[in-house]
Amino acid sequence: MKKNFTLLLLPFYATSILAQNININQGKIKQKNYFQEIPYQKIRGLPIVSVTINGKMYDFLFDTGAGLSISNNLCKELNLPIRGQAFVKGSSGEGKPMRYILLPELHLQEITFSNTWGVVFHEESNFFECLGIYGIMLS
C-alpha cells in the first residue's frame, strides 16, 4: 500500500520541483522622485496610454491591478527571449501555458521602467487586436 501511495504522489512531487518559480512583480523605476500626469484616450470605455519601447510608441491598456502583458506579435517584433512558462487557468477553468519575458526598458511619459517581468498572451488570443493595442501596462 505504501509503495502505491508513493508512486501516486511521485508525479505531483516531480512537477513541483520542475515548475518555474518566477516572481513577475519585479522591476524598477529609474526615477527616485516623480510626479507625472499621464494623458490617455478612452477606447471602448478603457484608458489607453502610449508607451515607448526601443524608441517606438505603442498603445497599451492602463490597468491599476494588472502586471505587464504583451501581445505575441509585440514579443516577436521586439525579439524578446522567453524566460520561462507556467500553466495558468482562467475563470472558465481552462488553462494554457503562459510565457514569461523580461522587458529591459519601457517609458511612460517621463517615467522609465527597467527590467520588468511580464507575460505574453497566446497567439490565438485576439484581445489586443480587438482593442487595437499591444499590451497591458502595469501601474
N, CA, C and O atoms as a MOPAC input file, in Angstrom:
PM7 MOZYME 1SCF
protein

 N      0.82600 1    -1.19700 1     0.00000 1
 C      0.00000 1     0.00000 1     0.00000 1
 C      0.86600 1     1.25500 1     0.00000 1
 O      0.58900 1     2.21100 1    -0.72400 1
 N      1.93100 1     1.24300 1     0.83000 1
 C      2.81400 1     2.40200 1     0.89100 1
 C      3.47700 1     2.66100 1    -0.46000 1
 O      3.63900 1     3.80800 1    -0.87600 1
 N      3.85500 1     1.58500 1    -1.12900 1
 C      4.52100 1     1.70100 1    -2.42800 1
 C      3.57900 1     2.35200 1    -3.44900 1
 O      3.99900 1     3.23000 1    -4.20400 1
 N      2.31900 1     1.93100 1    -3.47700 1
 C      1.33800 1     2.50600 1    -4.39600 1
 C      1.08700 1     3.97900 1    -4.08900 1
 O      0.96600 1     4.79400 1    -5.00500 1
 N      1.01000 1     4.32000 1    -2.81700 1
 C      0.79400 1     5.70900 1    -2.41300 1
 C      1.97300 1     6.57400 1    -2.84600 1
 O      1.77600 1     7.68900 1    -3.33000 1
 N      3.19500 1     6.07000 1    -2.67800 1
 C      4.39400 1     6.80300 1    -3.08700 1
 C      4.40100 1     7.01000 1    -4.59200 1
 O      4.72000 1     8.10300 1    -5.05900 1
 N      4.05800 1     5.98700 1    -5.35700 1
 C      4.00700 1     6.11700 1    -6.81100 1
 C      2.93800 1     7.10700 1    -7.25200 1
 O      3.11000 1     7.80600 1    -8.25000 1
 N      1.84300 1     7.16800 1    -6.51700 1
 C      0.78200 1     8.10700 1    -6.82300 1
 C      1.24300 1     9.54700 1    -6.59300 1
 O      0.89100 1    10.43200 1    -7.37200 1
 N      2.01100 1     9.79400 1    -5.55600 1
 C      2.47100 1    11.14200 1    -5.23600 1
 C      3.67900 1    11.59900 1    -6.05000 1
 O      3.93100 1    12.79800 1    -6.16100 1
 N      4.41800 1    10.66400 1    -6.61100 1
 C      5.63100 1    10.99500 1    -7.33700 1
 C      5.41900 1    12.01700 1    -8.46200 1
 O      6.20600 1    12.95900 1    -8.55400 1
 N      4.39700 1    11.88400 1    -9.32400 1
 C      4.21500 1    12.88700 1   -10.37900 1
 C      3.95700 1    14.29600 1    -9.82800 1
 O      4.42500 1    15.27600 1   -10.40800 1
 N      3.22400 1    14.40900 1    -8.72300 1
 C      2.95100 1    15.72100 1    -8.14100 1
 C      4.22600 1    16.33900 1    -7.57500 1
 O      4.45400 1    17.54100 1    -7.71300 1
 N      5.04100 1    15.52800 1    -6.94900 1
 C      6.30200 1    15.99400 1    -6.39000 1
 C      7.24400 1    16.43300 1    -7.50700 1
 O      7.91000 1    17.46200 1    -7.39100 1
 N      7.30000 1    15.66000 1    -8.58100 1
 C      8.18800 1    15.98600 1    -9.70200 1
 C      7.77500 1    17.29800 1   -10.35900 1
 O      8.63500 1    18.10200 1   -10.71900 1
 N      6.47200 1    17.52700 1   -10.52000 1
 C      6.04800 1    18.76900 1   -11.16200 1
 C      6.33600 1    19.97100 1   -10.28200 1
 O      6.60700 1    21.05300 1   -10.80400 1
 N      6.28500 1    19.82200 1    -8.97700 1
 C      6.60100 1    20.95800 1    -8.11100 1
 C      8.08500 1    21.28100 1    -8.16100 1
 O      8.47200 1    22.43900 1    -8.00900 1
 N      8.92500 1    20.26500 1    -8.37400 1
 C     10.36700 1    20.50400 1    -8.48200 1
 C     10.68900 1    21.18800 1    -9.80100 1
 O     11.53600 1    22.08000 1    -9.84900 1
 N     10.01700 1    20.77500 1   -10.87400 1
 C     10.33400 1    21.27500 1   -12.20200 1
 C      9.63200 1    22.58300 1   -12.54500 1
 O      9.93200 1    23.18300 1   -13.57700 1
 N      8.71800 1    23.03400 1   -11.71900 1
 C      7.95100 1    24.24000 1   -12.02100 1
 C      8.83900 1    25.47900 1   -12.03800 1
 O      9.80600 1    25.58300 1   -11.28400 1
 N      8.48600 1    26.41000 1   -12.91300 1
 C      9.19600 1    27.68500 1   -12.95400 1
 C      8.76300 1    28.50200 1   -11.74500 1
 O      7.57300 1    28.56200 1   -11.43400 1
 N      9.68800 1    29.11500 1   -11.07800 1
 C      9.37200 1    29.91800 1    -9.90700 1
 C      9.80800 1    31.35200 1   -10.17300 1
 O     10.82200 1    31.80400 1    -9.64000 1
 N      9.05100 1    32.06100 1   -10.98800 1
 C      9.39500 1    33.41700 1   -11.37700 1
 C      8.41000 1    34.37300 1   -10.73100 1
 O      7.19700 1    34.19500 1   -10.83900 1
 N      8.93100 1    35.37700 1   -10.06600 1
 C      8.09800 1    36.41600 1    -9.47100 1
 C      8.00600 1    37.55800 1   -10.47100 1
 O      8.98200 1    38.27800 1   -10.68100 1
 N      6.82700 1    37.73400 1   -11.09700 1
 C      6.71000 1    38.78100 1   -12.11000 1
 C      6.47500 1    40.16100 1   -11.50200 1
 O      6.36600 1    41.14700 1   -12.23200 1
 N      6.39600 1    40.24000 1   -10.18800 1
 C      6.25900 1    41.53900 1    -9.52800 1
 C      7.63500 1    42.13000 1    -9.24400 1
 O      7.93000 1    42.54400 1    -8.12300 1
 N      8.46200 1    42.16200 1   -10.26700 1
 C      9.79900 1    42.72000 1   -10.14900 1
 C      9.96400 1    43.80200 1   -11.19900 1
 O      9.15300 1    43.92800 1   -12.11600 1
 N     11.00300 1    44.56500 1   -11.05400 1
 C     11.28900 1    45.65900 1   -11.96400 1
 C     11.54400 1    46.90600 1   -11.14500 1
 O     11.26200 1    46.95500 1    -9.94700 1
 N     12.07000 1    47.89000 1   -11.79800 1
 C     12.40300 1    49.12800 1   -11.09600 1
 C     11.96100 1    50.32600 1   -11.89900 1
 O     11.80600 1    50.26400 1   -13.11900 1
 N     11.76200 1    51.41800 1   -11.18900 1
 C     11.52700 1    52.70500 1   -11.82500 1
 C     12.81500 1    53.49800 1   -11.66900 1
 O     13.33600 1    53.64400 1   -10.56300 1
 N     13.32100 1    54.00700 1   -12.77900 1
 C     14.61700 1    54.68500 1   -12.78600 1
 C     14.60800 1    55.94100 1   -11.90500 1
 O     15.54800 1    56.17400 1   -11.14500 1
 N     13.55300 1    56.74100 1   -12.00800 1
 C     13.46700 1    57.99000 1   -11.26200 1
 C     13.16800 1    57.70900 1    -9.79200 1
 O     12.37300 1    56.82800 1    -9.46700 1
 N     13.81200 1    58.46500 1    -8.91200 1
 C     13.56600 1    58.30600 1    -7.46900 1
 C     12.31800 1    59.08200 1    -7.04300 1
 O     11.47800 1    58.55500 1    -6.31300 1
 N     12.19600 1    60.30700 1    -7.48900 1
 C     11.04300 1    61.15000 1    -7.17900 1
 C     10.41000 1    61.56800 1    -8.49400 1
 O     11.08500 1    62.09000 1    -9.38100 1
 N      9.12900 1    61.34000 1    -8.61200 1
 C      8.46900 1    61.72200 1    -9.84700 1
 C      6.99600 1    62.01800 1    -9.57700 1
 O      6.37500 1    61.46900 1    -8.66700 1
 N      6.48400 1    62.88600 1   -10.38800 1
 C      5.05300 1    63.15400 1   -10.44600 1
 C      4.75100 1    63.35400 1   -11.91300 1
 O      5.30500 1    64.25000 1   -12.55000 1
 N      3.89300 1    62.54100 1   -12.44100 1
 C      3.63300 1    62.59100 1   -13.87300 1
 C      2.15200 1    62.47400 1   -14.13300 1
 O      1.51000 1    61.52300 1   -13.68800 1
 N      1.60500 1    63.43600 1   -14.85200 1
 C      0.23000 1    63.31500 1   -15.31500 1
 C      0.29100 1    62.56500 1   -16.63300 1
 O      0.99800 1    62.96600 1   -17.55700 1
 N     -0.44900 1    61.48500 1   -16.71000 1
 C     -0.40600 1    60.61800 1   -17.87700 1
 C     -1.63900 1    60.87200 1   -18.75200 1
 O     -2.76300 1    60.58400 1   -18.34200 1
 N     -1.42500 1    61.41000 1   -19.95400 1
 C     -2.57400 1    61.57700 1   -20.85400 1
 C     -3.02900 1    60.20400 1   -21.36400 1
 O     -2.21500 1    59.30500 1   -21.57500 1
 N     -4.31400 1    60.06700 1   -21.55200 1
 C     -4.85700 1    58.81600 1   -22.05000 1
 C     -6.03800 1    59.10300 1   -22.94800 1
 O     -6.60000 1    60.19800 1   -22.93500 1
 N     -6.40000 1    58.11100 1   -23.72200 1
 C     -7.61500 1    58.20000 1   -24.52200 1
 C     -8.51400 1    57.03500 1   -24.12600 1
 O     -8.03800 1    55.98200 1   -23.70100 1
 N     -9.79200 1    57.23500 1   -24.27000 1
 C    -10.72900 1    56.15700 1   -23.93800 1
 C    -11.11600 1    55.44700 1   -25.22300 1
 O    -11.58900 1    56.05800 1   -26.18100 1
 N    -10.90000 1    54.13300 1   -25.21400 1
 C    -11.32500 1    53.28900 1   -26.32500 1
 C    -12.22500 1    52.22300 1   -25.73000 1
 O    -11.79900 1    51.42900 1   -24.89100 1
 N    -13.47700 1    52.21500 1   -26.17400 1
 C    -14.48300 1    51.30000 1   -25.61900 1
 C    -14.57100 1    51.41200 1   -24.10100 1
 O    -14.78600 1    50.42400 1   -23.40000 1
 N    -14.39800 1    52.64100 1   -23.60900 1
 C    -14.51500 1    52.90500 1   -22.17900 1
 C    -13.28000 1    52.55300 1   -21.36900 1
 O    -13.30800 1    52.65000 1   -20.14200 1
 N    -12.19500 1    52.14700 1   -22.02000 1
 C    -10.97700 1    51.73400 1   -21.31500 1
 C     -9.86400 1    52.76400 1   -21.50800 1
 O     -9.72600 1    53.32300 1   -22.59700 1
 N     -9.06500 1    53.02500 1   -20.46200 1
 C     -7.97300 1    54.00400 1   -20.58600 1
 C     -6.77800 1    53.41200 1   -21.34400 1
 O     -6.19800 1    52.41300 1   -20.92000 1
 N     -6.42100 1    54.03700 1   -22.46300 1
 C     -5.31100 1    53.59600 1   -23.29500 1
 C     -4.21400 1    54.65300 1   -23.23200 1
 O     -4.46700 1    55.83500 1   -23.46300 1
 N     -2.98500 1    54.21700 1   -22.91600 1
 C     -1.83800 1    55.12700 1   -22.81200 1
 C     -0.80600 1    54.74900 1   -23.86900 1
 O     -0.77700 1    53.61800 1   -24.35200 1
 N      0.04100 1    55.72000 1   -24.21800 1
 C      1.13200 1    55.46600 1   -25.15900 1
 C      2.40800 1    55.21500 1   -24.38000 1
 O      2.78700 1    56.01200 1   -23.52100 1
 N      3.06700 1    54.11300 1   -24.67600 1
 C      4.35000 1    53.79000 1   -24.06300 1
 C      5.39500 1    53.73200 1   -25.16900 1
 O      5.06600 1    53.52500 1   -26.33800 1
 N      6.64700 1    53.91500 1   -24.79200 1
 C      7.73800 1    53.86700 1   -25.76200 1
 C      8.66900 1    52.71900 1   -25.39900 1
 O      9.14300 1    52.61700 1   -24.26700 1
 N      8.92100 1    51.86300 1   -26.37500 1
 C      9.84900 1    50.75000 1   -26.21500 1
 C     10.80300 1    50.79900 1   -27.40000 1
 O     10.37100 1    50.80000 1   -28.55300 1
 N     12.08900 1    50.84000 1   -27.11400 1
 C     13.11200 1    50.91100 1   -28.17100 1
 C     12.86000 1    52.06500 1   -29.14200 1
 O     13.08900 1    51.93300 1   -30.34400 1
 N     12.38900 1    53.19500 1   -28.61400 1
 C     12.17400 1    54.38800 1   -29.42600 1
 C     10.89700 1    54.39800 1   -30.24100 1
 O     10.66000 1    55.35100 1   -30.98300 1
 N     10.07100 1    53.38100 1   -30.13300 1
 C      8.82100 1    53.30800 1   -30.89200 1
 C      7.63500 1    53.33300 1   -29.93000 1
 O      7.67700 1    52.72800 1   -28.85900 1
 N      6.57100 1    54.04600 1   -30.33000 1
 C      5.39200 1    54.17000 1   -29.46700 1
 C      4.38600 1    53.06000 1   -29.74300 1
 O      4.15800 1    52.65800 1   -30.88400 1
 N      3.78700 1    52.57600 1   -28.63600 1
 C      2.76300 1    51.53500 1   -28.69400 1
 C      1.62900 1    51.92700 1   -27.75200 1
 O      1.86500 1    52.53600 1   -26.70800 1
 N      0.41100 1    51.57900 1   -28.12000 1
 C     -0.74200 1    51.81000 1   -27.24700 1
 C     -0.94100 1    50.60200 1   -26.33600 1
 O     -0.96900 1    49.45700 1   -26.78700 1
 N     -1.08100 1    50.89100 1   -25.03100 1
 C     -1.29600 1    49.86500 1   -24.01600 1
 C     -2.51900 1    50.22600 1   -23.19200 1
 O     -2.81300 1    51.40500 1   -22.98900 1
 N     -3.22500 1    49.22300 1   -22.72100 1
 C     -4.30200 1    49.41600 1   -21.75500 1
 C     -3.65900 1    49.71000 1   -20.40800 1
 O     -2.76400 1    48.98100 1   -19.98100 1
 N     -4.09700 1    50.75400 1   -19.73800 1
 C     -3.57700 1    51.09200 1   -18.41400 1
 C     -4.50300 1    50.48400 1   -17.38100 1
 O     -5.66800 1    50.86700 1   -17.28000 1
 N     -3.98500 1    49.53100 1   -16.60800 1
 C     -4.79300 1    48.79800 1   -15.63600 1
 C     -4.05900 1    48.81000 1   -14.29800 1
 O     -2.96300 1    48.26200 1   -14.17900 1
 N     -4.66500 1    49.43300 1   -13.29800 1
 C     -4.01300 1    49.57100 1   -11.99600 1
 C     -3.86800 1    48.26300 1   -11.25000 1
 O     -3.10900 1    48.19200 1   -10.28300 1
 N     -4.57200 1    47.22200 1   -11.67000 1
 C     -4.48700 1    45.95200 1   -10.95600 1
 C     -3.75400 1    44.87400 1   -11.72900 1
 O     -3.76100 1    43.71300 1   -11.32200 1
 N     -3.12700 1    45.22900 1   -12.82400 1
 C     -2.50500 1    44.21400 1   -13.68200 1
 C     -0.99600 1    44.34500 1   -13.69900 1
 O     -0.42900 1    45.38700 1   -13.37000 1
 N     -0.37800 1    43.26800 1   -14.08800 1
 C      1.04700 1    43.29300 1   -14.36700 1
 C      1.24100 1    43.58100 1   -15.84600 1
 O      0.27400 1    43.84000 1   -16.56300 1
 N      2.46900 1    43.53900 1   -16.30000 1
 C      2.76400 1    43.78200 1   -17.70400 1
 C      2.39300 1    42.55600 1   -18.52400 1
 O      2.81300 1    41.44100 1   -18.21200 1
 N      1.61100 1    42.76400 1   -19.56400 1
 C      1.25400 1    41.71000 1   -20.50900 1
 C      1.42800 1    42.28600 1   -21.90100 1
 O      1.04500 1    43.42600 1   -22.16600 1
 N      2.01000 1    41.48700 1   -22.79100 1
 C      2.19100 1    41.97500 1   -24.15500 1
 C      1.63700 1    40.95300 1   -25.14400 1
 O      1.45700 1    39.77800 1   -24.82400 1
 N      1.37600 1    41.43600 1   -26.34700 1
 C      0.87700 1    40.55000 1   -27.38700 1
 C      2.01300 1    39.68000 1   -27.91100 1
 O      3.18900 1    40.02800 1   -27.79700 1
 N      1.64500 1    38.56500 1   -28.47500 1
 C      2.61700 1    37.68000 1   -29.08500 1
 C      3.34000 1    38.39400 1   -30.23200 1
 O      4.54200 1    38.21000 1   -30.42400 1
 N      2.59300 1    39.21600 1   -30.99900 1
 C      3.20600 1    39.95900 1   -32.10900 1
 C      4.26800 1    40.93300 1   -31.62000 1
 O      5.32200 1    41.06100 1   -32.24400 1
 N      4.00300 1    41.62400 1   -30.50600 1
 C      4.99000 1    42.56200 1   -29.97200 1
 C      6.21100 1    41.81500 1   -29.45000 1
 O      7.34000 1    42.27900 1   -29.60800 1
 N      5.99200 1    40.67400 1   -28.83700 1
 C      7.10500 1    39.85400 1   -28.35400 1
 C      8.03300 1    39.48100 1   -29.51000 1
 O      9.25500 1    39.55800 1   -29.39200 1
 N      7.43200 1    39.07800 1   -30.62300 1
 C      8.21900 1    38.72600 1   -31.81400 1
 C      8.92200 1    39.95500 1   -32.39300 1
 O     10.09700 1    39.88900 1   -32.75600 1
 N      8.19500 1    41.08500 1   -32.47900 1
 C      8.77500 1    42.30900 1   -33.03800 1
 C      9.98400 1    42.76800 1   -32.23100 1
 O     10.98800 1    43.19000 1   -32.80400 1
 N      9.89500 1    42.68900 1   -30.90700 1
 C     10.98900 1    43.12800 1   -30.04400 1
 C     12.06300 1    42.05200 1   -29.88800 1
 O     13.11800 1    42.29700 1   -29.30300 1
 N     11.78300 1    40.85500 1   -30.41700 1
 C     12.72100 1    39.73100 1   -30.34100 1
 C     13.11700 1    39.43400 1   -28.89000 1
 O     14.29300 1    39.26500 1   -28.57100 1
 N     12.09600 1    39.37500 1   -28.01900 1
 C     12.34000 1    39.12500 1   -26.60200 1
 C     12.49200 1    37.63200 1   -26.34200 1
 O     11.66300 1    36.84000 1   -26.78900 1
 N     13.54700 1    37.23700 1   -25.62100 1
 C     13.67800 1    35.81600 1   -25.30800 1
 C     12.65400 1    35.39600 1   -24.25500 1
 O     12.32900 1    36.16100 1   -23.34700 1
 N     12.15900 1    34.18300 1   -24.39100 1
 C     11.22500 1    33.62300 1   -23.40700 1
 C     12.05500 1    33.15800 1   -22.21100 1
 O     13.00500 1    32.39100 1   -22.36800 1
 N     11.69100 1    33.62400 1   -21.02200 1
 C     12.45100 1    33.31700 1   -19.80500 1
 C     11.87500 1    32.16600 1   -18.99900 1
 O     12.49400 1    31.71800 1   -18.03400 1
 N     10.70500 1    31.68200 1   -19.37600 1
 C     10.07200 1    30.58500 1   -18.66300 1
 C      8.60200 1    30.52500 1   -19.02300 1
 O      8.10700 1    31.33700 1   -19.80500 1
 N      7.90800 1    29.55700 1   -18.44500 1
 C      6.46800 1    29.47500 1   -18.66100 1
 C      5.81200 1    28.77300 1   -17.47900 1
 O      6.45000 1    28.02000 1   -16.74200 1
 N      4.53200 1    29.03900 1   -17.32300 1
 C      3.74300 1    28.41300 1   -16.26700 1
 C      2.34900 1    28.16800 1   -16.80800 1
 O      1.88200 1    28.88700 1   -17.69100 1
 N      1.69300 1    27.16700 1   -16.28700 1
 C      0.33300 1    26.84200 1   -16.68800 1
 C     -0.62000 1    27.71800 1   -15.88100 1
 O     -0.60900 1    27.68700 1   -14.65000 1
 N     -1.44400 1    28.49900 1   -16.57600 1
 C     -2.35200 1    29.43700 1   -15.91300 1
 C     -3.78000 1    29.11700 1   -16.33100 1
 O     -4.07000 1    28.92600 1   -17.51300 1
 N     -4.67600 1    29.06000 1   -15.33200 1
 C     -6.09200 1    28.81600 1   -15.61900 1
 C     -6.85900 1    30.12100 1   -15.53700 1
 O     -6.58900 1    30.96700 1   -14.68400 1
 N     -7.82000 1    30.27200 1   -16.43600 1
 C     -8.69000 1    31.43400 1   -16.42300 1
 C     -9.93400 1    31.16400 1   -15.60800 1
 O    -10.05400 1    30.11300 1   -14.97900 1
 N    -10.85700 1    32.10300 1   -15.61500 1
 C    -12.08500 1    31.97200 1   -14.83100 1
 C    -12.97600 1    30.84100 1   -15.35200 1
 O    -13.82200 1    30.32300 1   -14.62300 1
 N    -12.78100 1    30.46800 1   -16.60700 1
 C    -13.58400 1    29.37500 1   -17.17500 1
 C    -13.08500 1    28.00900 1   -16.74000 1
 O    -13.75000 1    26.99700 1   -16.96000 1
 N    -11.90100 1    27.98200 1   -16.11700 1
 C    -11.32700 1    26.72100 1   -15.69900 1
 C    -10.37500 1    26.13200 1   -16.72100 1
 O     -9.63100 1    25.19500 1   -16.42900 1
 N    -10.40800 1    26.70200 1   -17.94600 1
 C     -9.48400 1    26.24100 1   -18.98000 1
 C     -8.14000 1    26.92400 1   -18.77000 1
 O     -8.07000 1    28.06600 1   -18.31600 1
 N     -7.09900 1    26.22100 1   -19.10200 1
 C     -5.77800 1    26.79300 1   -18.90300 1
 C     -4.85600 1    26.56100 1   -20.07800 1
 O     -5.07100 1    25.66700 1   -20.89700 1
 N     -3.82500 1    27.38500 1   -20.14500 1
 C     -2.80100 1    27.29000 1   -21.18200 1
 C     -1.48600 1    27.73400 1   -20.57700 1
 O     -1.46200 1    28.45000 1   -19.57600 1
 N     -0.39300 1    27.30800 1   -21.18700 1
 C      0.89500 1    27.79600 1   -20.67900 1
 C      1.09100 1    29.26500 1   -21.04700 1
 O      0.85600 1    29.66200 1   -22.18800 1
 N      1.51700 1    30.06000 1   -20.08800 1
 C      1.83100 1    31.47600 1   -20.32100 1
 C      3.34400 1    31.62600 1   -20.30400 1
 O      4.01900 1    31.10500 1   -19.41600 1
 N      3.86500 1    32.33300 1   -21.27900 1
 C      5.30500 1    32.52900 1   -21.38100 1
 C      5.70600 1    33.82600 1   -20.68500 1
 O      5.00500 1    34.83400 1   -20.77900 1
 N      6.84400 1    33.79000 1   -19.98300 1
 C      7.37100 1    34.96100 1   -19.29200 1
 C      8.46200 1    35.62300 1   -20.11700 1
 O      9.25400 1    34.95000 1   -20.77700 1
 N      8.49400 1    36.95700 1   -20.07100 1
 C      9.56100 1    37.71900 1   -20.71500 1
 C     10.10600 1    38.72600 1   -19.70900 1
 O      9.47300 1    39.00600 1   -18.69100 1
 N     11.25900 1    39.25400 1   -19.99700 1
 C     11.84300 1    40.33600 1   -19.20900 1
 C     12.05200 1    41.49800 1   -20.16500 1
 O     12.87600 1    41.41500 1   -21.07600 1
 N     11.31000 1    42.58100 1   -19.96300 1
 C     11.40500 1    43.75500 1   -20.82900 1
 C     12.46400 1    44.69000 1   -20.25300 1
 O     12.28600 1    45.21000 1   -19.15100 1
 N     13.56600 1    44.91600 1   -20.97700 1
 C     14.66000 1    45.72300 1   -20.43200 1
 C     14.25300 1    47.16100 1   -20.07600 1
 O     14.65500 1    47.67700 1   -19.03400 1
 N     13.45200 1    47.81000 1   -20.94300 1
 C     13.09800 1    49.19800 1   -20.65000 1
 C     11.80100 1    49.58900 1   -21.34500 1
 O     11.55500 1    49.22500 1   -22.49500 1
 N     10.97900 1    50.33700 1   -20.62000 1
 C      9.70900 1    50.83100 1   -21.12000 1
 C      9.52700 1    52.23700 1   -20.56800 1
 O      9.77700 1    52.47600 1   -19.38700 1
 N      9.09400 1    53.17300 1   -21.41500 1
 C      8.90900 1    54.55800 1   -20.99100 1
 C      7.42500 1    54.92200 1   -21.04100 1
 O      6.75200 1    54.71400 1   -22.05000 1
 N      6.94200 1    55.46000 1   -19.95000 1
 C      5.58900 1    56.00100 1   -19.86300 1
 C      5.76300 1    57.47500 1   -19.53600 1
 O      5.98700 1    57.85200 1   -18.38600 1
 N      5.65700 1    58.30600 1   -20.57800 1
 C      5.97400 1    59.72700 1   -20.46300 1
 C      7.42100 1    59.86400 1   -19.96300 1
 O      8.34100 1    59.37900 1   -20.62100 1
 N      7.63200 1    60.51000 1   -18.82200 1
 C      8.98300 1    60.72600 1   -18.29800 1
 C      9.40700 1    59.66100 1   -17.27700 1
 O     10.45700 1    59.78900 1   -16.64700 1
 N      8.60900 1    58.63400 1   -17.11700 1
 C      8.92200 1    57.56900 1   -16.16400 1
 C      9.50200 1    56.38000 1   -16.93200 1
 O      8.93100 1    55.93100 1   -17.92600 1
 N     10.63700 1    55.88100 1   -16.45900 1
 C     11.30800 1    54.75700 1   -17.10100 1
 C     11.22100 1    53.51900 1   -16.21300 1
 O     11.70100 1    53.52000 1   -15.07900 1
 N     10.61100 1    52.47600 1   -16.73600 1
 C     10.53500 1    51.18400 1   -16.05400 1
 C     11.63500 1    50.30800 1   -16.63500 1
 O     11.75700 1    50.18900 1   -17.85500 1
 N     12.43800 1    49.69400 1   -15.76900 1
 C     13.51200 1    48.84000 1   -16.27600 1
 C     13.41700 1    47.44200 1   -15.67500 1
 O     12.98500 1    47.25200 1   -14.53700 1
 N     13.83700 1    46.47600 1   -16.48100 1
 C     13.84200 1    45.06000 1   -16.09100 1
 C     12.51000 1    44.61600 1   -15.50300 1
 O     12.43800 1    44.12400 1   -14.37700 1
 N     11.47100 1    44.80000 1   -16.28400 1
 C     10.12000 1    44.46100 1   -15.85300 1
 C      9.71700 1    43.10400 1   -16.42500 1
 O      9.79900 1    42.87300 1   -17.63100 1
 N      9.28500 1    42.21800 1   -15.54300 1
 C      8.79900 1    40.90900 1   -15.96500 1
 C      7.36600 1    41.03600 1   -16.45800 1
 O      6.60500 1    41.86900 1   -15.96700 1
 N      7.00900 1    40.22400 1   -17.40900 1
 C      5.64900 1    40.22600 1   -17.91500 1
 C      5.30800 1    38.90000 1   -18.55900 1
 O      6.14200 1    37.99600 1   -18.63000 1
 N      4.08500 1    38.79100 1   -19.02300 1
 C      3.63700 1    37.58000 1   -19.70800 1
 C      3.25800 1    37.92100 1   -21.14200 1
 O      2.92300 1    39.06000 1   -21.46700 1
 N      3.32000 1    36.90000 1   -21.98600 1
 C      2.96300 1    37.04500 1   -23.39800 1
 C      1.62900 1    36.35100 1   -23.61800 1
 O      1.46900 1    35.17900 1   -23.27900 1
 N      0.66700 1    37.07900 1   -24.19000 1
 C     -0.63200 1    36.47400 1   -24.49400 1
 C     -0.47200 1    35.46000 1   -25.61400 1
 O      0.45500 1    35.55900 1   -26.41900 1
 N     -1.35900 1    34.49800 1   -25.66800 1
 C     -1.31100 1    33.43100 1   -26.66200 1
 C     -1.51100 1    33.97500 1   -28.06500 1
 O     -2.14200 1    35.01200 1   -28.26600 1
 N     -0.96300 1    33.25700 1   -29.02200 1
 C     -1.10800 1    33.64900 1   -30.42700 1
 C     -2.56500 1    33.71300 1   -30.85800 1
 O     -2.95900 1    34.60400 1   -31.61200 1
 N     -3.36100 1    32.76600 1   -30.37700 1
 C     -4.75700 1    32.71900 1   -30.82700 1
 C     -5.65200 1    33.72700 1   -30.10800 1
 O     -6.81200 1    33.89600 1   -30.48500 1
 N     -5.13400 1    34.39700 1   -29.08200 1
 C     -5.93000 1    35.40700 1   -28.38000 1
 C     -6.03600 1    36.65600 1   -29.25500 1
 O     -5.02500 1    37.16900 1   -29.73500 1
 N     -7.24300 1    37.13600 1   -29.46000 1
 C     -7.40500 1    38.35800 1   -30.25900 1
 C     -7.80900 1    39.54500 1   -29.39400 1
 O     -8.32400 1    40.54200 1   -29.90100 1
 N     -7.57600 1    39.43800 1   -28.09200 1
 C     -7.92300 1    40.50300 1   -27.15100 1
 C     -7.27100 1    41.82600 1   -27.54500 1
 O     -7.93800 1    42.85900 1   -27.59700 1
 N     -5.97100 1    41.79500 1   -27.82000 1
 C     -5.24800 1    43.02200 1   -28.14400 1
 C     -5.68500 1    43.60200 1   -29.48700 1
 O     -5.82900 1    44.81700 1   -29.62400 1
 N     -5.89600 1    42.73700 1   -30.47400 1
 C     -6.32300 1    43.22300 1   -31.78500 1
 C     -7.69400 1    43.88600 1   -31.72000 1
 O     -7.94500 1    44.87500 1   -32.40900 1
 N     -8.58600 1    43.33600 1   -30.88600 1
 C     -9.93400 1    43.92000 1   -30.75200 1
 C     -9.87100 1    45.35700 1   -30.25800 1
 O    -10.66900 1    46.19800 1   -30.67200 1
 N     -8.92100 1    45.63800 1   -29.37400 1
 C     -8.79100 1    46.98600 1   -28.81900 1
 C     -7.78300 1    47.83800 1   -29.58400 1
 O     -7.68200 1    49.04000 1   -29.33900 1
 N     -7.04100 1    47.23600 1   -30.50200 1
 C     -6.02600 1    47.97900 1   -31.24700 1
 C     -4.83600 1    48.35900 1   -30.37800 1
 O     -4.25100 1    49.42800 1   -30.55500 1
 N     -4.47100 1    47.47100 1   -29.42200 1
 C     -3.37500 1    47.75800 1   -28.51400 1
 C     -2.31700 1    46.66300 1   -28.60400 1
 O     -2.52800 1    45.63600 1   -29.25000 1
 N     -1.18800 1    46.88700 1   -27.95600 1
 C     -0.09200 1    45.92600 1   -27.97400 1
 C      0.14700 1    45.24900 1   -26.62900 1
 O      0.89900 1    44.27800 1   -26.54100 1
 N     -0.49500 1    45.76500 1   -25.58100 1
 C     -0.26900 1    45.17500 1   -24.27300 1
 C     -1.07100 1    45.83700 1   -23.18000 1
 O     -1.89500 1    46.71700 1   -23.42600 1
 N     -0.81000 1    45.39100 1   -21.96200 1
 C     -1.42100 1    45.95600 1   -20.76000 1
 C     -0.31100 1    46.49200 1   -19.90200 1
 O      0.64700 1    45.78100 1   -19.59700 1
 N     -0.42900 1    47.75400 1   -19.50400 1
 C      0.59000 1    48.43600 1   -18.71000 1
 C      0.31000 1    48.29700 1   -17.23900 1
 O     -0.80200 1    48.56000 1   -16.78300 1
 N      1.31500 1    47.88300 1   -16.49000 1
 C      1.18300 1    47.81200 1   -15.05200 1
 C      1.18800 1    49.20600 1   -14.43900 1
 O      1.54800 1    50.18200 1   -15.09800 1
 N      0.79900 1    49.29000 1   -13.21700 1
 C      0.86700 1    50.58800 1   -12.54900 1
 C      1.46200 1    50.43400 1   -11.17800 1
 O      1.60400 1    51.41800 1   -10.45200 1

